[in-house]
Amino acid sequence: MNPRNHGPNTTLIAAMGPGGIVAAMTLEGPMDRDAFDVYVEQGLVSTLRPGQTVIWDNLRVHKSAKAMTQIEAAGCQVVF
């Protein structure tokens, strides 16, 4: 199936906790590892409390060692 829109691509990434959306970011273009690392560092980590679990799917950018290190440094764990 071909995309219907041929204009610019805008990507939305967000995290959800028990109270709803806690961190959201948009960027022009596709998500890559560098952009994901920025999201984790500048958006997600500040919303985490020690002991929380971050659940990610197996998207390649989620395998970032830098992002996982930042989350673990906040006292949290990542599961896939």
Buried (B, 14 or more C-beta within 10 A) or exposed (E): EEEEEEEEEEBEBBBEEEEEEBBEBEBEEEBEBEBBBEBBBEBBBEEBEEEBEBEBEEEEBBBBEEBBEBBEEBEBEBEE
